[in-house]
Amino acid sequence: MRIAFAADHAGAAFKDELLARLERAGLGHSYADLGGDGSDPNDDYPDFAERLGLAIQAGEADRGILICGSGVGASVAI
């Protein structure tokens, strides 16, 4: 399974940690990091929600995990 990850500035550290743990677990999935590195406080969830949704729609990923500071905005954006 191809799983894409994206995060806004508030969720970037958690995204990075989650990706690292999943890769170490060796589950046989492929992971794509679609951005959000936490360096820009103007990185907001709608930008990354769109990026993630388009990747799934285009068949570049089977599933996606979007991480934002509260989870509320991300759930509305998708």
Backbone as CSV, one residue per row, in Angstrom:
resi,resn,N_x,N_y,N_z,CA_x,CA_y,CA_z,C_x,C_y,C_z
1,MET,0.841,-1.167,0.000,0.000,0.000,0.000,0.896,1.244,0.000
2,ARG,0.480,2.231,-0.735,1.188,3.515,-0.800,0.440,4.512,0.085
3,ILE,1.132,5.035,1.076,0.515,5.942,2.034,1.242,7.277,1.977
4,ALA,0.483,8.342,1.758,1.054,9.683,1.699,0.775,10.414,3.010
5,PHE,1.733,11.218,3.434,1.634,11.993,4.658,1.819,13.464,4.347
6,ALA,1.088,14.311,5.047,1.257,15.755,4.937,0.893,16.368,6.277
7,ALA,1.459,17.555,6.545,1.175,18.223,7.812,1.344,19.723,7.667
8,ASP,0.591,20.457,8.466,0.818,21.897,8.541,1.981,22.144,9.507
9,HIS,2.260,23.409,9.769,3.410,23.732,10.615,3.283,23.150,12.026
10,ALA,2.074,23.022,12.528,1.879,22.523,13.885,1.980,21.003,13.986
11,GLY,1.813,20.312,12.885,1.847,18.854,12.922,3.093,18.243,12.315
12,ALA,4.017,19.062,11.857,5.188,18.573,11.132,6.074,17.648,11.963
13,ALA,6.329,17.992,13.199,7.203,17.155,14.033,6.574,15.782,14.268
14,PHE,5.268,15.751,14.514,4.592,14.467,14.707,4.619,13.642,13.427
15,LYS,4.407,14.291,12.280,4.457,13.586,10.994,5.817,12.931,10.790
16,ASP,6.862,13.688,11.060,8.212,13.156,10.876,8.479,11.961,11.790
17,GLU,8.044,12.066,13.027,8.230,10.959,13.974,7.425,9.736,13.554
18,LEU,6.200,9.943,13.134,5.353,8.831,12.697,5.950,8.135,11.476
19,LEU,6.403,8.908,10.503,7.037,8.324,9.322,8.270,7.506,9.698
20,ALA,9.095,8.051,10.566,10.311,7.340,10.980,9.967,6.014,11.661
21,ARG,8.980,6.032,12.509,8.594,4.796,13.210,8.010,3.759,12.252
22,LEU,7.198,4.206,11.321,6.615,3.270,10.361,7.680,2.666,9.459
23,GLU,8.620,3.466,9.029,9.697,2.948,8.183,10.536,1.923,8.951
24,ARG,10.822,2.193,10.219,11.587,1.238,11.038,10.815,-0.053,11.280
25,ALA,9.488,0.048,11.313,8.665,-1.138,11.581,8.699,-2.137,10.434
26,GLY,9.055,-1.693,9.234,9.178,-2.601,8.102,7.891,-3.331,7.744
27,LEU,6.820,-2.607,7.613,5.515,-3.205,7.337,5.281,-3.518,5.865
28,GLY,6.193,-3.108,5.011,6.053,-3.403,3.595,5.274,-2.372,2.798
29,HIS,4.924,-1.269,3.403,4.229,-0.201,2.696,5.249,0.807,2.174
30,SER,4.834,1.592,1.190,5.684,2.701,0.768,5.059,3.990,1.290
31,TYR,5.925,4.914,1.682,5.475,6.154,2.299,5.981,7.339,1.499
32,ALA,5.118,8.337,1.340,5.500,9.568,0.652,5.249,10.736,1.588
33,ASP,6.239,11.585,1.718,6.125,12.786,2.542,5.797,13.946,1.621
34,LEU,4.579,14.467,1.708,4.131,15.542,0.833,4.347,16.927,1.414
35,GLY,5.053,16.989,2.494,5.441,18.296,2.981,4.845,18.718,4.286
36,GLY,5.330,19.898,4.613,5.093,20.482,5.903,6.249,20.108,6.802
37,ASP,7.251,20.988,6.852,8.423,20.670,7.672,8.475,21.493,8.950
38,GLY,7.478,22.317,9.171,7.404,23.096,10.393,8.197,24.383,10.400
39,SER,8.921,24.657,9.324,9.788,25.840,9.309,9.047,27.138,9.004
40,ASP,7.863,27.031,8.428,7.127,28.230,8.033,5.790,28.271,8.774
41,PRO,5.613,29.199,9.716,4.349,29.255,10.451,3.154,29.604,9.575
42,ASN,3.393,30.027,8.351,2.295,30.308,7.428,1.841,29.073,6.669
43,ASP,2.556,27.948,6.823,2.093,26.698,6.227,0.814,26.305,6.945
44,ASP,-0.270,26.274,6.216,-1.562,26.043,6.845,-2.194,24.773,6.286
45,TYR,-3.076,24.181,7.053,-3.650,22.894,6.703,-4.342,22.830,5.340
46,PRO,-5.036,23.869,4.838,-5.718,23.707,3.552,-4.753,23.399,2.401
47,ASP,-3.570,23.980,2.447,-2.584,23.727,1.389,-2.170,22.265,1.362
48,PHE,-1.954,21.699,2.536,-1.497,20.316,2.605,-2.638,19.331,2.447
49,ALA,-3.839,19.726,2.846,-5.012,18.888,2.602,-5.243,18.744,1.103
50,GLU,-5.095,19.856,0.382,-5.261,19.805,-1.069,-4.193,18.931,-1.713
51,ARG,-2.959,19.108,-1.299,-1.851,18.320,-1.848,-2.088,16.823,-1.632
52,LEU,-2.527,16.472,-0.447,-2.782,15.068,-0.116,-3.965,14.526,-0.904
53,GLY,-5.046,15.280,-0.961,-6.226,14.832,-1.702,-5.948,14.637,-3.175
54,LEU,-5.185,15.538,-3.750,-4.846,15.413,-5.175,-3.953,14.217,-5.435
55,ALA,-3.047,13.917,-4.520,-2.179,12.746,-4.686,-2.993,11.454,-4.687
56,ILE,-3.981,11.386,-3.819,-4.840,10.200,-3.779,-5.699,10.140,-5.027
57,GLN,-6.266,11.258,-5.406,-7.110,11.311,-6.598,-6.338,10.911,-7.855
58,ALA,-5.077,11.308,-7.943,-4.250,11.008,-9.114,-3.697,9.589,-9.088
59,GLY,-3.963,8.840,-8.036,-3.474,7.476,-7.946,-2.028,7.374,-7.488
60,GLU,-1.479,8.465,-6.965,-0.099,8.452,-6.475,-0.004,7.846,-5.082
61,ALA,-1.128,7.739,-4.391,-1.190,7.136,-3.058,-2.525,6.431,-2.916
62,ASP,-2.516,5.355,-2.136,-3.756,4.630,-1.868,-4.507,5.222,-0.676
63,ARG,-3.747,5.710,0.280,-4.305,6.297,1.491,-3.481,7.520,1.862
64,GLY,-4.051,8.349,2.732,-3.323,9.523,3.181,-3.575,9.810,4.639
65,ILE,-2.562,10.383,5.268,-2.672,10.810,6.652,-2.282,12.282,6.697
66,LEU,-3.215,13.108,7.135,-3.005,14.544,7.220,-2.982,14.935,8.697
67,ILE,-1.930,15.636,9.093,-1.767,16.003,10.498,-1.722,17.517,10.605
68,CYS,-2.589,18.060,11.443,-2.552,19.498,11.721,-2.589,19.707,13.217
69,GLY,-2.482,20.930,13.631,-2.390,21.215,15.058,-3.562,20.719,15.883
70,SER,-4.776,20.914,15.387,-5.950,20.512,16.174,-6.694,19.321,15.572
71,GLY,-6.552,19.115,14.279,-7.307,18.059,13.601,-8.647,18.530,13.093
72,VAL,-9.126,19.639,13.597,-10.451,20.128,13.225,-10.420,20.694,11.805
73,GLY,-9.489,21.586,11.523,-9.405,22.182,10.198,-9.136,21.152,9.117
74,ALA,-8.273,20.212,9.408,-7.941,19.175,8.437,-9.168,18.338,8.091
75,SER,-9.973,18.031,9.083,-11.156,17.218,8.807,-12.168,17.959,7.955
76,VAL,-12.226,19.258,8.081,-13.150,20.055,7.275,-12.618,20.230,5.867
77,ALA,-11.327,20.397,5.729,-10.703,20.652,4.417,-10.827,19.472,3.497
78,ILE,-10.804,18.288,4.023,-10.857,17.111,3.169,-12.288,16.823,2.853
